[in-house]
Amino acid sequence: MEHGTGGPTSPAIEYPLDYSFKIMGLAGDDFAEHARRLVARVVGAPAASGERVRVRASAGGKYHSVTVVARLESEEQRRDVYLALHRDARVVYYL
């Protein structure tokens, strides 16, 4: 902890890196692709390709949890993806 800051410092993230976004939404045939496109709009299609997407259904099948692994070049990109997820009506929760 640094003195005078009021709390611990968070570890610095070093870029570029592969980063996993976990995105939850109502199950639908296209939710995984929708989630991938949200990330790709910010980082570019090659950095968030379909081969780097995993989908898990909830126990009841109502929700899908989609993990999109994307190549990030900066902290700004990471924050911009989270902002896009926050603004999207189909996204219920994200990590």
N, CA, C and O of each residue as an XYZ file, in Angstrom:
380
protein
N       0.839     -1.167      0.000
C       0.000      0.000      0.000
C       0.889      1.236      0.000
O       1.879      1.296      0.730
N       0.543      2.199     -0.801
C       1.281      3.454     -0.823
C       0.761      4.355      0.283
O      -0.442      4.400      0.540
N       1.662      5.071      0.937
C       1.262      5.988      1.998
C       0.618      7.215      1.393
O       1.081      7.741      0.380
N      -0.466      7.672      2.030
C      -1.111      8.900      1.611
C      -2.136      8.742      0.505
O      -2.745      9.729      0.094
N      -2.345      7.527      0.008
C      -3.310      7.337     -1.077
C      -4.664      6.879     -0.565
O      -5.654      6.934     -1.295
N      -4.719      6.424      0.688
C      -5.988      6.003      1.246
C      -6.356      4.566      0.936
O      -7.434      4.121      1.332
N      -5.503      3.820      0.244
C      -5.831      2.433     -0.050
C      -4.756      1.766     -0.877
O      -3.809      2.422     -1.310
N      -4.889      0.479     -1.098
C      -3.894     -0.243     -1.879
C      -3.947      0.174     -3.347
O      -4.988      0.580     -3.864
N      -2.822      0.062     -3.982
C      -2.778      0.351     -5.414
C      -3.096     -0.917     -6.167
O      -2.726     -2.005     -5.725
N      -3.775     -0.803     -7.296
C      -4.068     -1.974     -8.100
C      -2.864     -2.275     -8.985
O      -2.144     -1.369     -9.403
N      -2.657     -3.551     -9.263
C      -1.505     -3.910    -10.090
C      -1.666     -3.336    -11.496
O      -2.766     -3.293    -12.045
N      -0.571     -2.910    -12.047
C      -0.590     -2.355    -13.400
C      -0.764     -3.487    -14.406
O      -0.191     -4.565    -14.252
N      -1.551     -3.229    -15.422
C      -1.723     -4.190    -16.506
C      -0.769     -3.781    -17.616
O      -0.733     -2.619    -18.019
N      -0.011     -4.725    -18.100
C       0.942     -4.423    -19.171
C       0.343     -4.824    -20.509
O      -0.115     -5.954    -20.679
N       0.347     -3.909    -21.442
C      -0.200     -4.120    -22.780
C       0.935     -4.230    -23.772
O       2.023     -3.702    -23.538
N       0.689     -4.919    -24.892
C      -0.519     -5.642    -25.303
C      -0.662     -6.952    -24.535
O       0.310     -7.501    -24.017
N      -1.915     -7.443    -24.475
C      -2.193     -8.705    -23.806
C      -3.516     -9.268    -24.296
O      -4.342     -8.553    -24.864
N      -3.705    -10.569    -24.064
C      -4.982    -11.220    -24.338
C      -5.821    -11.098    -23.072
O      -5.371    -11.467    -21.987
N      -7.039    -10.579    -23.210
C      -7.896    -10.281    -22.069
C      -9.228    -10.984    -22.258
O      -9.789    -10.972    -23.354
N      -9.739    -11.596    -21.197
C     -11.020    -12.310    -21.258
C     -12.142    -11.439    -20.708
O     -12.100    -11.003    -19.557
N     -13.145    -11.193    -21.545
C     -14.354    -10.498    -21.127
C     -15.427    -11.552    -20.930
O     -15.660    -12.362    -21.827
N     -16.089    -11.563    -19.775
C     -17.188    -12.488    -19.505
C     -18.475    -11.680    -19.588
O     -18.659    -10.696    -18.871
N     -19.364    -12.120    -20.482
C     -20.565    -11.358    -20.812
C     -21.772    -12.268    -20.689
O     -21.827    -13.322    -21.323
N     -22.754    -11.860    -19.864
C     -23.943    -12.670    -19.675
C     -25.161    -11.976    -20.268
O     -25.301    -10.756    -20.195
N     -26.038    -12.782    -20.856
C     -27.274    -12.252    -21.422
C     -28.288    -13.358    -21.600
O     -27.987    -14.534    -21.394
N     -29.491    -12.973    -21.984
C     -30.535    -13.961    -22.232
C     -30.103    -14.879    -23.363
O     -29.545    -14.438    -24.367
N     -30.372    -16.158    -23.179
C     -29.991    -17.140    -24.198
C     -30.725    -16.837    -25.502
O     -31.915    -16.525    -25.508
N     -30.013    -16.932    -26.562
C     -30.575    -16.730    -27.885
C     -29.586    -17.268    -28.894
O     -28.393    -17.384    -28.613
N     -30.087    -17.592    -30.063
C     -29.220    -18.178    -31.076
C     -28.026    -17.296    -31.410
O     -26.959    -17.803    -31.758
N     -28.193    -15.986    -31.310
C     -27.130    -15.095    -31.754
C     -26.455    -14.320    -30.628
O     -25.674    -13.413    -30.917
N     -26.720    -14.636    -29.337
C     -26.136    -13.825    -28.274
C     -24.615    -13.902    -28.259
O     -23.958    -12.883    -28.045
N     -24.038    -15.074    -28.480
C     -22.572    -15.189    -28.475
C     -21.958    -14.316    -29.562
O     -20.959    -13.637    -29.325
N     -22.544    -14.331    -30.740
C     -22.027    -13.493    -31.835
C     -22.266    -12.017    -31.528
O     -21.424    -11.178    -31.848
N     -23.379    -11.694    -30.924
C     -23.660    -10.313    -30.527
C     -22.597     -9.826    -29.544
O     -22.083     -8.717    -29.688
N     -22.267    -10.643    -28.553
C     -21.253    -10.285    -27.565
C     -19.894    -10.117    -28.238
O     -19.169     -9.169    -27.936
N     -19.543    -11.026    -29.144
C     -18.260    -10.924    -29.845
C     -18.187     -9.633    -30.649
O     -17.159     -8.957    -30.661
N     -19.294     -9.293    -31.327
C     -19.304     -8.065    -32.138
C     -19.169     -6.812    -31.278
O     -18.535     -5.843    -31.696
N     -19.755     -6.818    -30.083
C     -19.595     -5.673    -29.183
C     -18.116     -5.426    -28.883
O     -17.641     -4.292    -28.941
N     -17.405     -6.492    -28.567
C     -15.976     -6.379    -28.277
C     -15.214     -5.992    -29.542
O     -14.344     -5.122    -29.500
N     -15.536     -6.631    -30.665
C     -14.822     -6.383    -31.920
C     -14.980     -4.947    -32.415
O     -14.072     -4.410    -33.050
N     -16.120     -4.321    -32.133
C     -16.306     -2.924    -32.550
C     -15.274     -2.013    -31.918
O     -14.895     -0.999    -32.504
N     -14.820     -2.363    -30.736
C     -13.836     -1.536    -30.037
C     -12.412     -1.940    -30.409
O     -11.579     -1.080    -30.696
N     -12.130     -3.229    -30.406
C     -10.747     -3.686    -30.570
C     -10.405     -4.112    -31.989
O      -9.232     -4.322    -32.297
N     -11.395     -4.243    -32.855
C     -11.156     -4.705    -34.224
C     -11.469     -6.179    -34.360
O     -11.224     -6.960    -33.441
N     -12.005     -6.557    -35.498
C     -12.450     -7.937    -35.723
C     -11.332     -8.965    -35.557
O     -11.562     -9.998    -34.927
N     -10.133     -8.730    -36.093
C      -9.087     -9.750    -35.920
C      -8.704     -9.978    -34.461
O      -8.296    -11.081    -34.097
N      -8.828     -8.953    -33.623
C      -8.441     -9.062    -32.216
C      -9.502     -9.771    -31.379
O      -9.233    -10.160    -30.243
N     -10.708     -9.944    -31.929
C     -11.799    -10.635    -31.216
C     -12.482    -11.582    -32.187
O     -13.660    -11.419    -32.506
N     -11.739    -12.568    -32.650
C     -12.270    -13.494    -33.656
C     -13.189    -14.528    -33.033
O     -13.151    -14.769    -31.826
N     -14.010    -15.131    -33.867
C     -14.969    -16.138    -33.420
C     -14.330    -17.368    -32.809
O     -14.967    -18.059    -32.015
N     -13.097    -17.656    -33.155
C     -12.410    -18.828    -32.602
C     -12.070    -18.633    -31.131
O     -11.728    -19.596    -30.445
N     -12.159    -17.408    -30.640
C     -11.770    -17.104    -29.267
C     -12.995    -16.804    -28.397
O     -12.929    -16.001    -27.467
N     -14.111    -17.463    -28.717
C     -15.363    -17.268    -27.986
C     -15.804    -18.609    -27.397
O     -15.823    -19.630    -28.085
N     -16.159    -18.585    -26.103
C     -16.698    -19.783    -25.439
C     -18.066    -19.438    -24.877
O     -18.286    -18.325    -24.401
N     -18.986    -20.397    -24.934
C     -20.353    -20.166    -24.457
C     -20.734    -21.258    -23.474
O     -20.478    -22.440    -23.702
N     -21.356    -20.839    -22.368
C     -21.916    -21.785    -21.397
C     -23.338    -21.368    -21.106
O     -23.622    -20.184    -20.920
N     -24.224    -22.329    -21.066
C     -25.623    -22.059    -20.721
C     -25.789    -22.167    -19.217
O     -25.101    -22.951    -18.563
N     -26.707    -21.376    -18.669
C     -27.016    -21.477    -17.240
C     -27.725    -22.796    -16.977
O     -28.171    -23.466    -17.908
N     -27.828    -23.165    -15.714
C     -28.455    -24.433    -15.345
C     -29.878    -24.538    -15.894
O     -30.283    -25.604    -16.357
N     -30.634    -23.452    -15.848
C     -32.003    -23.458    -16.348
C     -32.107    -23.183    -17.840
O     -33.183    -23.300    -18.427
N     -30.984    -22.815    -18.453
C     -30.978    -22.561    -19.890
C     -31.480    -21.188    -20.299
O     -31.567    -20.897    -21.492
N     -31.815    -20.333    -19.329
C     -32.357    -19.015    -19.660
C     -31.262    -18.031    -20.085
O     -31.516    -17.121    -20.874
N     -30.049    -18.216    -19.563
C     -28.951    -17.280    -19.828
C     -27.772    -17.977    -20.485
O     -27.584    -19.186    -20.344
N     -26.989    -17.197    -21.198
C     -25.718    -17.664    -21.734
C     -24.614    -16.813    -21.138
O     -24.740    -15.595    -21.020
N     -23.537    -17.471    -20.769
C     -22.325    -16.797    -20.337
C     -21.324    -16.944    -21.478
O     -20.945    -18.055    -21.848
N     -20.907    -15.824    -22.023
C     -20.016    -15.828    -23.178
C     -18.673    -15.240    -22.756
O     -18.617    -14.140    -22.205
N     -17.599    -15.969    -23.012
C     -16.259    -15.448    -22.776
C     -15.659    -15.099    -24.133
O     -15.559    -15.941    -25.025
N     -15.264    -13.836    -24.264
C     -14.615    -13.367    -25.489
C     -13.192    -12.978    -25.116
O     -12.979    -12.082    -24.300
N     -12.216    -13.657    -25.718
C     -10.816    -13.329    -25.492
C     -10.385    -12.406    -26.620
O     -10.503    -12.742    -27.798
N      -9.881    -11.232    -26.239
C      -9.500    -10.232    -27.238
C      -8.085     -9.739    -26.971
O      -7.638     -9.681    -25.826
N      -7.403     -9.393    -28.026
C      -6.061     -8.806    -27.921
C      -6.220     -7.307    -27.704
O      -6.729     -6.600    -28.573
N      -5.784     -6.824    -26.544
C      -5.891     -5.410    -26.225
C      -4.536     -4.740    -26.340
O      -3.505     -5.308    -25.981
N      -4.564     -3.524    -26.847
C      -3.338     -2.746    -27.007
C      -3.185     -1.674    -25.933
O      -2.091     -1.142    -25.742
N      -4.283     -1.348    -25.223
C      -4.205     -0.254    -24.249
C      -5.305     -0.363    -23.199
O      -6.297     -1.067    -23.387
N      -5.110      0.346    -22.094
C      -6.119      0.440    -21.040
C      -7.364      1.131    -21.586
O      -8.482      0.796    -21.194
N      -7.184      2.072    -22.467
C      -8.317      2.778    -23.076
C      -9.236      1.798    -23.806
O     -10.458      1.906    -23.707
N      -8.661      0.848    -24.534
C      -9.479     -0.163    -25.218
C     -10.270     -0.981    -24.208
O     -11.458     -1.229    -24.414
N      -9.635     -1.403    -23.125
C     -10.314     -2.216    -22.115
C     -11.498     -1.451    -21.539
O     -12.593     -1.999    -21.419
N     -11.286     -0.198    -21.188
C     -12.361      0.621    -20.628
C     -13.463      0.875    -21.649
O     -14.642      0.890    -21.298
N     -13.088      1.075    -22.910
C     -14.089      1.309    -23.951
C     -14.965      0.077    -24.179
O     -16.159      0.213    -24.445
N     -14.388     -1.125    -24.077
C     -15.189     -2.349    -24.207
C     -16.189     -2.414    -23.063
O     -17.367     -2.688    -23.294
N     -15.744     -2.169    -21.832
C     -16.664     -2.209    -20.698
C     -17.766     -1.158    -20.824
O     -18.903     -1.406    -20.421
N     -17.448     -0.011    -21.368
C     -18.466      1.021    -21.588
C     -19.496      0.540    -22.610
O     -20.696      0.741    -22.423
N     -19.033     -0.096    -23.690
C     -19.944     -0.633    -24.709
C     -20.837     -1.714    -24.112
O     -22.026     -1.775    -24.427
N     -20.282     -2.566    -23.258
C     -21.074     -3.613    -22.611
C     -22.115     -2.998    -21.682
O     -23.259     -3.450    -21.639
N     -21.724     -1.982    -20.951
C     -22.631     -1.304    -20.022
C     -23.819     -0.677    -20.757
O     -24.938     -0.674    -20.245
N     -23.577     -0.159    -21.934
C     -24.613      0.542    -22.697
C     -25.530     -0.384    -23.490
O     -26.578      0.056    -23.962
N     -25.166     -1.636    -23.646
C     -25.933     -2.547    -24.494
C     -27.104     -3.158    -23.732
O     -26.920     -3.719    -22.652
N     -28.302     -3.049    -24.291
C     -29.522     -3.521    -23.639
C     -29.573     -5.042    -23.491
O     -30.242     -5.541    -22.587
N     -28.891     -5.782    -24.349
C     -28.953     -7.249    -24.286
C     -28.015     -7.828    -23.236
O     -28.170     -8.983    -22.839
N     -27.057     -7.048    -22.786
C     -26.090     -7.529    -21.795
C     -26.697     -7.366    -20.405
O     -27.066     -6.264    -20.000
N     -26.794     -8.485    -19.677
C     -27.367     -8.483    -18.332
C     -26.285     -8.240    -17.281
O     -26.525     -7.549    -16.291
N     -25.104     -8.802    -17.491
C     -24.019     -8.727    -16.532
C     -22.708     -8.944    -17.264
O     -22.669     -9.631    -18.284
N     -21.638     -8.363    -16.749
C     -20.321     -8.564    -17.361
C     -19.243     -8.461    -16.313
O     -19.407     -7.793    -15.291
N     -18.132     -9.134    -16.578
C     -16.943     -9.108    -15.706
C     -15.734     -8.770    -16.550
O     -14.621     -8.692    -16.030
